[in-house]
Amino acid sequence: MGRMKCKCGEVMVDTLVPNPFTGSVIADVDSDEFQETIADELAALMKVASNAELRTAWMNKHFEIPPYPADASNQELIFDLISQVQNRLSRCLWQCESCGRLWLQDKPYENNWRSFDPDDEWKGTSSLESLLIKAET
């Protein structure tokens, strides 16, 4: 959970989950690494998934929380793996609910941001609104 003050004076918070005014961005130059890392690590997990000893070694190699829960499902491992790679390669993106300005984090895990002001009226819309929600309506 974070807070940031926009140039317009609005204090933005990301406590609402899911939040239509926050998101993440993976740069095009990093998208291949993201996909290749996920594919490689999922293939490695699939090779060891049925062997408890090898699976535990895989978990210890990939997750810094010792010990990672031994009873974690494969689905939980996959979720955590994707989250870990995504967090390493993505930057946060926030939109001010008051003025519509977009704030893009310069680098992951750093508190440096750049802002982009909308060219036209945007009230009542969110640039970061879920595409899944829009597709359902």
N, CA, C and O atoms as a GROMACS GRO file, in nm:
protein
  548
    1MET      N    1   0.084  -0.117   0.000
    1MET     CA    2   0.000   0.000   0.000
    1MET      C    3   0.088   0.123   0.000
    1MET      O    4   0.183   0.134   0.078
    2GLY      N    5   0.055   0.215  -0.088
    2GLY     CA    6   0.135   0.334  -0.098
    2GLY      C    7   0.049   0.459  -0.111
    2GLY      O    8  -0.073   0.453  -0.130
    3ARG      N    9   0.117   0.570  -0.099
    3ARG     CA   10   0.053   0.700  -0.114
    3ARG      C   11   0.147   0.786  -0.197
    3ARG      O   12   0.269   0.774  -0.188
    4MET      N   13   0.087   0.873  -0.278
    4MET     CA   14   0.167   0.964  -0.358
    4MET      C   15   0.083   1.088  -0.385
    4MET      O   16  -0.037   1.078  -0.410
    5LYS      N   17   0.146   1.203  -0.380
    5LYS     CA   18   0.076   1.329  -0.406
    5LYS      C   19   0.097   1.369  -0.551
    5LYS      O   20   0.211   1.378  -0.598
    6CYS      N   21  -0.012   1.392  -0.621
    6CYS     CA   22  -0.007   1.434  -0.761
    6CYS      C   23   0.025   1.584  -0.768
    6CYS      O   24   0.011   1.656  -0.670
    7LYS      N   25   0.068   1.629  -0.885
    7LYS     CA   26   0.097   1.771  -0.906
    7LYS      C   27  -0.027   1.858  -0.885
    7LYS      O   28  -0.014   1.976  -0.850
    8CYS      N   29  -0.146   1.801  -0.905
    8CYS     CA   30  -0.270   1.877  -0.886
    8CYS      C   31  -0.308   1.890  -0.738
    8CYS      O   32  -0.401   1.963  -0.704
    9GLY      N   33  -0.236   1.819  -0.649
    9GLY     CA   34  -0.262   1.825  -0.506
    9GLY      C   35  -0.336   1.703  -0.451
    9GLY      O   36  -0.340   1.683  -0.330
   10GLU      N   37  -0.394   1.621  -0.539
   10GLU     CA   38  -0.465   1.500  -0.497
   10GLU      C   39  -0.367   1.401  -0.435
   10GLU      O   40  -0.259   1.378  -0.489
   11VAL      N   41  -0.405   1.341  -0.323
   11VAL     CA   42  -0.324   1.236  -0.263
   11VAL      C   43  -0.381   1.103  -0.313
   11VAL      O   44  -0.496   1.069  -0.285
   12MET      N   45  -0.299   1.029  -0.386
   12MET     CA   46  -0.341   0.902  -0.443
   12MET      C   47  -0.300   0.790  -0.348
   12MET      O   48  -0.191   0.793  -0.291
   13VAL      N   49  -0.389   0.693  -0.330
   13VAL     CA   50  -0.360   0.576  -0.246
   13VAL      C   51  -0.396   0.451  -0.324
   13VAL      O   52  -0.485   0.453  -0.410
   14ASP      N   53  -0.327   0.343  -0.295
   14ASP     CA   54  -0.356   0.217  -0.368
   14ASP      C   55  -0.409   0.109  -0.273
   14ASP      O   56  -0.373  -0.008  -0.286
   15THR      N   57  -0.494   0.150  -0.179
   15THR     CA   58  -0.547   0.054  -0.083
   15THR      C   59  -0.664  -0.026  -0.139
   15THR      O   60  -0.692  -0.136  -0.091
   16LEU      N   61  -0.733   0.026  -0.240
   16LEU     CA   62  -0.846  -0.044  -0.300
   16LEU      C   63  -0.794  -0.157  -0.389
   16LEU      O   64  -0.709  -0.134  -0.475
   17VAL      N   65  -0.847  -0.278  -0.370
   17VAL     CA   66  -0.806  -0.392  -0.452
   17VAL      C   67  -0.930  -0.465  -0.498
   17VAL      O   68  -1.012  -0.504  -0.414
   18PRO      N   69  -0.949  -0.484  -0.626
   18PRO     CA   70  -0.869  -0.432  -0.736
   18PRO      C   71  -0.891  -0.283  -0.754
   18PRO      O   72  -0.997  -0.230  -0.718
   19ASN      N   73  -0.793  -0.215  -0.808
   19ASN     CA   74  -0.795  -0.070  -0.819
   19ASN      C   75  -0.790  -0.030  -0.966
   19ASN      O   76  -0.693  -0.061  -1.034
   20PRO      N   77  -0.893   0.039  -1.016
   20PRO     CA   78  -0.894   0.080  -1.157
   20PRO      C   79  -0.797   0.194  -1.188
   20PRO      O   80  -0.785   0.234  -1.304
   21PHE      N   81  -0.728   0.247  -1.087
   21PHE     CA   82  -0.637   0.359  -1.109
   21PHE      C   83  -0.491   0.322  -1.086
   21PHE      O   84  -0.405   0.410  -1.082
   22THR      N   85  -0.461   0.193  -1.071
   22THR     CA   86  -0.322   0.148  -1.059
   22THR      C   87  -0.301   0.026  -1.149
   22THR      O   88  -0.395  -0.045  -1.182
   23GLY      N   89  -0.178   0.005  -1.186
   23GLY     CA   90  -0.145  -0.111  -1.269
   23GLY      C   91   0.006  -0.129  -1.274
   23GLY      O   92   0.080  -0.069  -1.196
   24SER      N   93   0.049  -0.212  -1.366
   24SER     CA   94   0.192  -0.234  -1.385
   24SER      C   95   0.221  -0.244  -1.533
   24SER      O   96   0.134  -0.278  -1.613
   25VAL      N   97   0.344  -0.214  -1.569
   25VAL     CA   98   0.387  -0.211  -1.708
   25VAL      C   99   0.516  -0.291  -1.721
   25VAL      O  100   0.610  -0.273  -1.643
   26ILE      N  101   0.521  -0.378  -1.820
   26ILE     CA  102   0.646  -0.445  -1.856
   26ILE      C  103   0.686  -0.388  -1.992
   26ILE      O  104   0.612  -0.400  -2.089
   27ALA      N  105   0.803  -0.328  -1.998
   27ALA     CA  106   0.849  -0.267  -2.122
   27ALA      C  107   0.866  -0.373  -2.230
   27ALA      O  108   0.897  -0.489  -2.201
   28ASP      N  109   0.845  -0.333  -2.353
   28ASP     CA  110   0.857  -0.426  -2.465
   28ASP      C  111   0.994  -0.494  -2.467
   28ASP      O  112   1.004  -0.612  -2.501
   29VAL      N  113   1.098  -0.420  -2.431
   29VAL     CA  114   1.233  -0.479  -2.432
   29VAL      C  115   1.250  -0.586  -2.326
   29VAL      O  116   1.342  -0.667  -2.334
   30ASP      N  117   1.161  -0.588  -2.225
   30ASP     CA  118   1.167  -0.688  -2.119
   30ASP      C  119   1.066  -0.801  -2.137
   30ASP      O  120   1.071  -0.900  -2.064
   31SER      N  121   0.976  -0.788  -2.232
   31SER     CA  122   0.868  -0.887  -2.245
   31SER      C  123   0.920  -1.024  -2.286
   31SER      O  124   0.868  -1.125  -2.240
   32ASP      N  125   1.020  -1.029  -2.372
   32ASP     CA  126   1.077  -1.159  -2.410
   32ASP      C  127   1.140  -1.228  -2.289
   32ASP      O  128   1.121  -1.348  -2.269
   33GLU      N  129   1.214  -1.152  -2.208
   33GLU     CA  130   1.276  -1.210  -2.089
   33GLU      C  131   1.168  -1.262  -1.994
   33GLU      O  132   1.182  -1.370  -1.936
   34PHE      N  133   1.060  -1.186  -1.978
   34PHE     CA  134   0.950  -1.227  -1.892
   34PHE      C  135   0.893  -1.361  -1.939
   34PHE      O  136   0.881  -1.454  -1.860
   35GLN      N  137   0.859  -1.370  -2.066
   35GLN     CA  138   0.798  -1.491  -2.120
   35GLN      C  139   0.894  -1.610  -2.119
   35GLN      O  140   0.855  -1.721  -2.085
   36GLU      N  141   1.020  -1.586  -2.156
   36GLU     CA  142   1.118  -1.695  -2.159
   36GLU      C  143   1.148  -1.746  -2.018
   36GLU      O  144   1.161  -1.867  -1.998
   37THR      N  145   1.158  -1.656  -1.922
   37THR     CA  146   1.185  -1.698  -1.784
   37THR      C  147   1.070  -1.782  -1.731
   37THR      O  148   1.092  -1.887  -1.671
   38ILE      N  149   0.948  -1.737  -1.754
   38ILE     CA  150   0.831  -1.813  -1.707
   38ILE      C  151   0.827  -1.950  -1.775
   38ILE      O  152   0.808  -2.051  -1.708
   39ALA      N  153   0.846  -1.954  -1.906
   39ALA     CA  154   0.841  -2.082  -1.978
   39ALA      C  155   0.951  -2.176  -1.928
   39ALA      O  156   0.924  -2.294  -1.906
   40ASP      N  157   1.073  -2.126  -1.912
   40ASP     CA  158   1.184  -2.210  -1.867
   40ASP      C  159   1.160  -2.264  -1.726
   40ASP      O  160   1.183  -2.382  -1.699
   41GLU      N  161   1.115  -2.177  -1.637
   41GLU     CA  162   1.095  -2.221  -1.498
   41GLU      C  163   0.975  -2.313  -1.483
   41GLU      O  164   0.978  -2.404  -1.400
   42LEU      N  165   0.870  -2.292  -1.561
   42LEU     CA  166   0.756  -2.384  -1.557
   42LEU      C  167   0.795  -2.521  -1.610
   42LEU      O  168   0.753  -2.624  -1.557
   43ALA      N  169   0.876  -2.522  -1.715
   43ALA     CA  170   0.923  -2.651  -1.769
   43ALA      C  171   1.008  -2.723  -1.664
   43ALA      O  172   0.995  -2.845  -1.647
   44ALA      N  173   1.093  -2.650  -1.594
   44ALA     CA  174   1.176  -2.710  -1.489
   44ALA      C  175   1.089  -2.763  -1.375
   44ALA      O  176   1.114  -2.872  -1.323
   45LEU      N  177   0.986  -2.687  -1.337
   45LEU     CA  178   0.896  -2.733  -1.232
   45LEU      C  179   0.822  -2.860  -1.274
   45LEU      O  180   0.806  -2.953  -1.195
   46MET      N  181   0.778  -2.864  -1.397
   46MET     CA  182   0.705  -2.981  -1.446
   46MET      C  183   0.791  -3.107  -1.439
   46MET      O  184   0.740  -3.216  -1.413
   47LYS      N  185   0.921  -3.093  -1.462
   47LYS     CA  186   1.012  -3.207  -1.459
   47LYS      C  187   1.026  -3.265  -1.319
   47LYS      O  188   1.047  -3.386  -1.303
   48VAL      N  189   1.014  -3.179  -1.215
   48VAL     CA  190   1.040  -3.225  -1.078
   48VAL      C  191   0.912  -3.234  -0.994
   48VAL      O  192   0.920  -3.274  -0.877
   49ALA      N  193   0.798  -3.198  -1.049
   49ALA     CA  194   0.674  -3.187  -0.970
   49ALA      C  195   0.635  -3.316  -0.900
   49ALA      O  196   0.576  -3.311  -0.792
   50SER      N  197   0.666  -3.431  -0.959
   50SER     CA  198   0.622  -3.557  -0.899
   50SER      C  199   0.725  -3.618  -0.804
   50SER      O  200   0.699  -3.723  -0.744
   51ASN      N  201   0.840  -3.555  -0.789
   51ASN     CA  202   0.943  -3.605  -0.699
   51ASN      C  203   0.958  -3.506  -0.583
   51ASN      O  204   1.008  -3.395  -0.603
   52ALA      N  205   0.917  -3.544  -0.464
   52ALA     CA  206   0.912  -3.453  -0.349
   52ALA      C  207   1.048  -3.389  -0.319
   52ALA      O  208   1.055  -3.270  -0.291
   53GLU      N  209   1.155  -3.468  -0.326
   53GLU     CA  210   1.288  -3.415  -0.294
   53GLU      C  211   1.333  -3.312  -0.398
   53GLU      O  212   1.383  -3.206  -0.362
   54LEU      N  213   1.315  -3.343  -0.527
   54LEU     CA  214   1.353  -3.249  -0.633
   54LEU      C  215   1.264  -3.125  -0.633
   54LEU      O  216   1.310  -3.014  -0.660
   55ARG      N  217   1.135  -3.146  -0.602
   55ARG     CA  218   1.042  -3.034  -0.596
   55ARG      C  219   1.081  -2.937  -0.484
   55ARG      O  220   1.076  -2.815  -0.502
   56THR      N  221   1.119  -2.992  -0.368
   56THR     CA  222   1.163  -2.909  -0.256
   56THR      C  223   1.289  -2.832  -0.293
   56THR      O  224   1.302  -2.715  -0.259
   57ALA      N  225   1.382  -2.896  -0.361
   57ALA     CA  226   1.505  -2.829  -0.404
   57ALA      C  227   1.471  -2.715  -0.501
   57ALA      O  228   1.531  -2.608  -0.494
   58TRP      N  229   1.376  -2.739  -0.592
   58TRP     CA  230   1.332  -2.635  -0.687
   58TRP      C  231   1.273  -2.517  -0.611
   58TRP      O  232   1.303  -2.401  -0.642
   59MET      N  233   1.188  -2.544  -0.511
   59MET     CA  234   1.126  -2.437  -0.432
   59MET      C  235   1.233  -2.357  -0.356
   59MET      O  236   1.228  -2.234  -0.354
   60ASN      N  237   1.329  -2.427  -0.296
   60ASN     CA  238   1.434  -2.358  -0.221
   60ASN      C  239   1.520  -2.271  -0.311
   60ASN      O  240   1.569  -2.166  -0.269
   61LYS      N  241   1.539  -2.313  -0.435
   61LYS     CA  242   1.618  -2.236  -0.531
   61LYS      C  243   1.545  -2.109  -0.574
   61LYS      O  244   1.608  -2.006  -0.596
   62HIS      N  245   1.412  -2.116  -0.585
   62HIS     CA  246   1.336  -2.006  -0.645
   62HIS      C  247   1.272  -1.909  -0.547
   62HIS      O  248   1.234  -1.799  -0.586
   63PHE      N  249   1.259  -1.949  -0.422
   63PHE     CA  250   1.189  -1.863  -0.328
   63PHE      C  251   1.275  -1.840  -0.205
   63PHE      O  252   1.328  -1.934  -0.146
   64GLU      N  253   1.287  -1.713  -0.166
   64GLU     CA  254   1.375  -1.675  -0.056
   64GLU      C  255   1.311  -1.692   0.081
   64GLU      O  256   1.374  -1.664   0.182
   65ILE      N  257   1.187  -1.737   0.085
   65ILE     CA  258   1.119  -1.753   0.213
   65ILE      C  259   1.148  -1.894   0.265
   65ILE      O  260   1.072  -1.987   0.236
   66PRO      N  261   1.255  -1.911   0.339
   66PRO     CA  262   1.282  -2.047   0.388
   66PRO      C  263   1.204  -2.074   0.514
   66PRO      O  264   1.196  -1.986   0.599
   67PRO      N  265   1.147  -2.187   0.532
   67PRO     CA  266   1.124  -2.280   0.422
   67PRO      C  267   0.992  -2.245   0.353
   67PRO      O  268   0.895  -2.205   0.418
   68TYR      N  269   0.988  -2.261   0.224
   68TYR     CA  270   0.864  -2.243   0.148
   68TYR      C  271   0.772  -2.358   0.188
   68TYR      O  272   0.820  -2.471   0.202
   69PRO      N  273   0.644  -2.334   0.206
   69PRO     CA  274   0.554  -2.441   0.253
   69PRO      C  275   0.561  -2.565   0.164
   69PRO      O  276   0.532  -2.559   0.045
   70ALA      N  277   0.599  -2.676   0.223
   70ALA     CA  278   0.615  -2.801   0.147
   70ALA      C  279   0.484  -2.850   0.088
   70ALA      O  280   0.484  -2.922  -0.012
   71ASP      N  281   0.373  -2.812   0.149
   71ASP     CA  282   0.244  -2.858   0.099
   71ASP      C  283   0.181  -2.762  -0.002
   71ASP      O  284   0.064  -2.777  -0.038
   72ALA      N  285   0.256  -2.664  -0.048
   72ALA     CA  286   0.204  -2.569  -0.148
   72ALA      C  287   0.168  -2.644  -0.276
   72ALA      O  288   0.240  -2.733  -0.320
   73SER      N  289   0.055  -2.608  -0.332
   73SER     CA  290   0.012  -2.673  -0.457
   73SER      C  291   0.096  -2.621  -0.574
   73SER      O  292   0.161  -2.517  -0.564
   74ASN      N  293   0.094  -2.695  -0.683
   74ASN     CA  294   0.164  -2.648  -0.803
   74ASN      C  295   0.106  -2.515  -0.849
   74ASN      O  296   0.180  -2.428  -0.896
   75GLN      N  297  -0.024  -2.498  -0.835
   75GLN     CA  298  -0.087  -2.372  -0.873
   75GLN      C  299  -0.030  -2.256  -0.791
   75GLN      O  300  -0.004  -2.149  -0.845
   76GLU      N  301  -0.011  -2.276  -0.661
   76GLU     CA  302   0.048  -2.173  -0.575
   76GLU      C  303   0.192  -2.143  -0.616
   76GLU      O  304   0.234  -2.027  -0.617
   77LEU      N  305   0.267  -2.246  -0.648
   77LEU     CA  306   0.405  -2.225  -0.694
   77LEU      C  307   0.408  -2.144  -0.823
   77LEU      O  308   0.488  -2.051  -0.836
   78ILE      N  309   0.322  -2.179  -0.916
   78ILE     CA  310   0.318  -2.108  -1.044
   78ILE      C  311   0.278  -1.962  -1.023
   78ILE      O  312   0.339  -1.872  -1.081
   79PHE      N  313   0.177  -1.938  -0.940
   79PHE     CA  314   0.134  -1.802  -0.910
   79PHE      C  315   0.250  -1.722  -0.851
   79PHE      O  316   0.276  -1.610  -0.896
   80ASP      N  317   0.319  -1.778  -0.752
   80ASP     CA  318   0.429  -1.707  -0.688
   80ASP      C  319   0.546  -1.686  -0.784
   80ASP      O  320   0.611  -1.581  -0.779
   81LEU      N  321   0.572  -1.782  -0.870
   81LEU     CA  322   0.679  -1.768  -0.968
   81LEU      C  323   0.648  -1.654  -1.065
   81LEU      O  324   0.733  -1.568  -1.089
   82ILE      N  325   0.528  -1.652  -1.119
   82ILE     CA  326   0.489  -1.546  -1.213
   82ILE      C  327   0.495  -1.410  -1.143
   82ILE      O  328   0.544  -1.313  -1.200
   83SER      N  329   0.445  -1.402  -1.020
   83SER     CA  330   0.447  -1.276  -0.944
   83SER      C  331   0.591  -1.228  -0.923
   83SER      O  332   0.620  -1.109  -0.936
   84GLN      N  333   0.679  -1.321  -0.890
   84GLN     CA  334   0.819  -1.287  -0.865
   84GLN      C  335   0.885  -1.228  -0.990
   84GLN      O  336   0.952  -1.125  -0.984
   85VAL      N  337   0.866  -1.294  -1.104
   85VAL     CA  338   0.927  -1.245  -1.229
   85VAL      C  339   0.862  -1.114  -1.271
   85VAL      O  340   0.931  -1.022  -1.315
   86GLN      N  341   0.730  -1.106  -1.259
   86GLN     CA  342   0.660  -0.983  -1.296
   86GLN      C  343   0.706  -0.866  -1.210
   86GLN      O  344   0.731  -0.757  -1.262
   87ASN      N  345   0.719  -0.886  -1.081
   87ASN     CA  346   0.763  -0.779  -0.992
   87ASN      C  347   0.905  -0.732  -1.024
   87ASN      O  348   0.936  -0.614  -1.009
   88ARG      N  349   0.988  -0.823  -1.067
   88ARG     CA  350   1.128  -0.788  -1.100
   88ARG      C  351   1.136  -0.704  -1.227
   88ARG      O  352   1.225  -0.620  -1.239
   89LEU      N  353   1.044  -0.728  -1.321
   89LEU     CA  354   1.053  -0.663  -1.452
   89LEU      C  355   0.951  -0.552  -1.475
   89LEU      O  356   0.962  -0.479  -1.574
   90SER      N  357   0.853  -0.536  -1.387
   90SER     CA  358   0.748  -0.438  -1.414
   90SER      C  359   0.765  -0.312  -1.331
   90SER      O  360   0.826  -0.311  -1.224
   91ARG      N  361   0.708  -0.206  -1.385
   91ARG     CA  362   0.705  -0.077  -1.315
   91ARG      C  363   0.560  -0.044  -1.284
   91ARG      O  364   0.469  -0.078  -1.360
   92CYS      N  365   0.539   0.024  -1.173
   92CYS     CA  366   0.403   0.063  -1.133
   92CYS      C  367   0.354   0.180  -1.217
   92CYS      O  368   0.432   0.263  -1.264
   93LEU      N  369   0.224   0.183  -1.236
   93LEU     CA  370   0.158   0.290  -1.309
   93LEU      C  371   0.035   0.331  -1.229
   93LEU      O  372  -0.048   0.247  -1.195
   94TRP      N  373   0.024   0.459  -1.200
   94TRP     CA  374  -0.092   0.512  -1.128
   94TRP      C  375  -0.157   0.620  -1.211
   94TRP      O  376  -0.089   0.690  -1.287
   95GLN      N  377  -0.288   0.634  -1.197
   95GLN     CA  378  -0.359   0.744  -1.260
   95GLN      C  379  -0.428   0.825  -1.151
   95GLN      O  380  -0.496   0.769  -1.065
   96CYS      N  381  -0.411   0.957  -1.154
   96CYS     CA  382  -0.476   1.044  -1.058
   96CYS      C  383  -0.625   1.050  -1.088
   96CYS      O  384  -0.665   1.079  -1.201
   97GLU      N  385  -0.706   1.024  -0.987
   97GLU     CA  386  -0.852   1.027  -1.006
   97GLU      C  387  -0.904   1.170  -1.024
   97GLU      O  388  -1.014   1.189  -1.074
   98SER      N  389  -0.825   1.268  -0.985
   98SER     CA  390  -0.871   1.407  -0.994
   98SER      C  391  -0.839   1.471  -1.129
   98SER      O  392  -0.926   1.530  -1.191
   99CYS      N  393  -0.714   1.459  -1.174
   99CYS     CA  394  -0.674   1.527  -1.299
   99CYS      C  395  -0.646   1.433  -1.415
   99CYS      O  396  -0.631   1.479  -1.529
  100GLY      N  397  -0.638   1.301  -1.390
  100GLY     CA  398  -0.614   1.205  -1.496
  100GLY      C  399  -0.469   1.182  -1.531
  100GLY      O  400  -0.438   1.099  -1.617
  101ARG      N  401  -0.379   1.255  -1.466
  101ARG     CA  402  -0.236   1.240  -1.495
  101ARG      C  403  -0.191   1.097  -1.467
  101ARG      O  404  -0.231   1.038  -1.366
  102LEU      N  405  -0.109   1.041  -1.556
  102LEU     CA  406  -0.050   0.909  -1.536
  102LEU      C  407   0.088   0.926  -1.473
  102LEU      O  408   0.165   1.014  -1.512
  103TRP      N  409   0.116   0.842  -1.376
  103TRP     CA  410   0.246   0.840  -1.309
  103TRP      C  411   0.311   0.704  -1.334
  103TRP      O  412   0.254   0.600  -1.299
  104LEU      N  413   0.429   0.705  -1.396
  104LEU     CA  414   0.502   0.583  -1.428
  104LEU      C  415   0.630   0.577  -1.348
  104LEU      O  416   0.710   0.671  -1.347
  105GLN      N  417   0.649   0.466  -1.280
  105GLN     CA  418   0.770   0.443  -1.201
  105GLN      C  419   0.889   0.427  -1.295
  105GLN      O  420   0.880   0.355  -1.394
  106ASP      N  421   1.001   0.494  -1.264
  106ASP     CA  422   1.120   0.485  -1.349
  106ASP      C  423   1.178   0.344  -1.354
  106ASP      O  424   1.206   0.292  -1.462
  107LYS      N  425   1.195   0.283  -1.238
  107LYS     CA  426   1.253   0.148  -1.229
  107LYS      C  427   1.181   0.072  -1.118
  107LYS      O  428   1.135   0.131  -1.021
  108PRO      N  429   1.172  -0.061  -1.133
  108PRO     CA  430   1.111  -0.140  -1.025
  108PRO      C  431   1.184  -0.118  -0.892
  108PRO      O  432   1.306  -0.102  -0.889
  109TYR      N  433   1.108  -0.119  -0.785
  109TYR     CA  434   1.159  -0.107  -0.648
  109TYR      C  435   1.222   0.029  -0.616
  109TYR      O  436   1.286   0.042  -0.512
  110GLU      N  437   1.204   0.130  -0.703
  110GLU     CA  438   1.257   0.263  -0.675
  110GLU      C  439   1.142   0.362  -0.665
  110GLU      O  440   1.038   0.342  -0.728
  111ASN      N  441   1.161   0.467  -0.588
  111ASN     CA  442   1.056   0.566  -0.567
  111ASN      C  443   1.081   0.691  -0.651
  111ASN      O  444   1.076   0.802  -0.600
  112ASN      N  445   1.106   0.672  -0.780
  112ASN     CA  446   1.122   0.781  -0.876
  112ASN      C  447   1.015   0.765  -0.982
  112ASN      O  448   0.999   0.656  -1.038
  113TRP      N  449   0.941   0.872  -1.011
  113TRP     CA  450   0.825   0.865  -1.098
  113TRP      C  451   0.829   0.976  -1.203
  113TRP      O  452   0.887   1.082  -1.180
  114ARG      N  453   0.768   0.950  -1.318
  114ARG     CA  454   0.748   1.050  -1.423
  114ARG      C  455   0.598   1.064  -1.444
  114ARG      O  456   0.524   0.966  -1.436
  115SER      N  457   0.554   1.186  -1.471
  115SER     CA  458   0.411   1.206  -1.491
  115SER      C  459   0.382   1.244  -1.636
  115SER      O  460   0.464   1.304  -1.705
  116PHE      N  461   0.261   1.207  -1.680
  116PHE     CA  462   0.214   1.235  -1.815
  116PHE      C  463   0.071   1.289  -1.803
  116PHE      O  464  -0.016   1.224  -1.745
  117ASP      N  465   0.050   1.408  -1.857
  117ASP     CA  466  -0.077   1.476  -1.846
  117ASP      C  467  -0.166   1.441  -1.965
  117ASP      O  468  -0.118   1.439  -2.078
  118PRO      N  469  -0.296   1.412  -1.942
  118PRO     CA  470  -0.384   1.378  -2.055
  118PRO      C  471  -0.405   1.498  -2.147
  118PRO      O  472  -0.407   1.613  -2.102
  119ASP      N  473  -0.420   1.471  -2.276
  119ASP     CA  474  -0.439   1.577  -2.375
  119ASP      C  475  -0.582   1.630  -2.378
  119ASP      O  476  -0.604   1.745  -2.415
  120ASP      N  477  -0.679   1.547  -2.338
  120ASP     CA  478  -0.817   1.590  -2.347
  120ASP      C  479  -0.895   1.547  -2.224
  120ASP      O  480  -0.838   1.493  -2.129
  121GLU      N  481  -1.024   1.572  -2.226
  121GLU     CA  482  -1.110   1.539  -2.112
  121GLU      C  483  -1.109   1.389  -2.086
  121GLU      O  484  -1.118   1.310  -2.180
  122TRP      N  485  -1.099   1.352  -1.964
  122TRP     CA  486  -1.093   1.210  -1.929
  122TRP      C  487  -1.189   1.175  -1.817
  122TRP      O  488  -1.206   1.057  -1.786
  123LYS      N  489  -1.252   1.274  -1.754
  123LYS     CA  490  -1.337   1.251  -1.636
  123LYS      C  491  -1.434   1.136  -1.658
  123LYS      O  492  -1.493   1.121  -1.765
  124GLY      N  493  -1.449   1.056  -1.554
  124GLY     CA  494  -1.543   0.945  -1.559
  124GLY      C  495  -1.486   0.820  -1.624
  124GLY      O  496  -1.557   0.720  -1.638
  125THR      N  497  -1.361   0.824  -1.665
  125THR     CA  498  -1.297   0.706  -1.724
  125THR      C  499  -1.165   0.682  -1.653
  125THR      O  500  -1.111   0.770  -1.587
  126SER      N  501  -1.116   0.562  -1.666
  126SER     CA  502  -0.985   0.528  -1.613
  126SER      C  503  -0.906   0.463  -1.725
  126SER      O  504  -0.952   0.368  -1.788
  127SER      N  505  -0.787   0.514  -1.751
  127SER     CA  506  -0.701   0.454  -1.853
  127SER      C  507  -0.659   0.313  -1.814
  127SER      O  508  -0.618   0.235  -1.900
  128LEU      N  509  -0.668   0.281  -1.686
  128LEU     CA  510  -0.621   0.153  -1.636
  128LEU      C  511  -0.733   0.056  -1.605
  128LEU      O  512  -0.709  -0.050  -1.547
  129GLU      N  513  -0.856   0.092  -1.642
  129GLU     CA  514  -0.969   0.004  -1.614
  129GLU      C  515  -0.949  -0.132  -1.678
  129GLU      O  516  -0.891  -0.142  -1.786
  130SER      N  517  -0.997  -0.234  -1.612
  130SER     CA  518  -0.977  -0.371  -1.658
  130SER      C  519  -1.034  -0.395  -1.797
  130SER      O  520  -1.149  -0.361  -1.824
  131LEU      N  521  -0.954  -0.452  -1.884
  131LEU     CA  522  -1.004  -0.489  -2.016
  131LEU      C  523  -1.102  -0.605  -2.007
  131LEU      O  524  -1.191  -0.618  -2.090
  132LEU      N  525  -1.087  -0.689  -1.905
  132LEU     CA  526  -1.179  -0.801  -1.886
  132LEU      C  527  -1.317  -0.751  -1.849
  132LEU      O  528  -1.418  -0.802  -1.897
  133ILE      N  529  -1.322  -0.650  -1.763
  133ILE     CA  530  -1.451  -0.595  -1.724
  133ILE      C  531  -1.518  -0.529  -1.844
  133ILE      O  532  -1.639  -0.546  -1.864
  134LYS      N  533  -1.442  -0.455  -1.925
  134LYS     CA  534  -1.498  -0.390  -2.043
  134LYS      C  535  -1.552  -0.493  -2.141
  134LYS      O  536  -1.654  -0.470  -2.205
  135ALA      N  537  -1.483  -0.606  -2.155
  135ALA     CA  538  -1.525  -0.709  -2.250
  135ALA      C  539  -1.654  -0.776  -2.206
  135ALA      O  540  -1.730  -0.824  -2.290
  136GLU      N  541  -1.680  -0.779  -2.075
  136GLU     CA  542  -1.800  -0.846  -2.024
  136GLU      C  543  -1.924  -0.759  -2.038
  136GLU      O  544  -2.035  -0.812  -2.036
  137THR      N  545  -1.910  -0.628  -2.053
  137THR     CA  546  -2.027  -0.540  -2.061
  137THR      C  547  -2.073  -0.517  -2.202
  137THR      O  548  -2.170  -0.445  -2.224
   0.00000   0.00000   0.00000
